[in-house]
Amino acid sequence: MDGTPRRIDPATDRAAAAHLLGCSPAQVGYCPRCQGLSRRYGPGAEVICRVCRAAEASSADGPAR
């Protein structure tokens, strides 16, 4: 893999998503921006998913020259 975060499809089984995210299935929820699955609840929870955070960070860097 190239290290780029990938969106976890909302149709993915919660147990499988939890395994990918390193949390319990009860902590898995939907990203409010892309509706992909993310670690949404509990310790280490994040408001938006890794993919949306990465996109936000790259857009904050400004246009490429």
Order of alpha helices (4+ residues) and beta strands (2+ residues): alpha-beta-beta-alpha
